[in-house]
Amino acid sequence: MSESIIKEKSFQFSLKIIGLYKELLSENEYILSKQLLRSGTSIGANIEEALAGQSKRDFIAKMSISSKEARETKYWLRLLKESEITSIEVECLLLDVEELIRMLTAIVKTSQQSLTKN
């Protein structure tokens, strides 16, 4: 799995989250939107940090944080969808974040395995 793929997918996801944030603000939704903006954009930021990691352990730690942020983002998206606070469709973003979670999980597991083999 190429690191540039996860980097680009997380960046594109962040842009979508920013767009959703703007839509939510226009509907006067300020609390969940702020949480979603923070966690949704943090995924890519932590991936960028991981790619500049000083060691394999640093890389794994940052990718793990990114995975946790993706799971938090999934929570906020599910909450938006199920609470019906807004009529904005978030199903596509839920699919996107699920893909990011799967990719990040695979990266972390593979990296941990390679670390224990060395």
JOBELGI-V828644 format. One record per helix or strand of 2 or more residues. SS is the DSSP state (alpha for helix, beta for strand). FROM is the first residue (numbers start at 1). TO is the last residue. If there is no record, write none. Layout:
ss/from/to
SS/FROM/TO
SS/FROM/TO
This chain:
ss/from/to
alpha/3/26
alpha/31/51
alpha/56/83
alpha/91/117
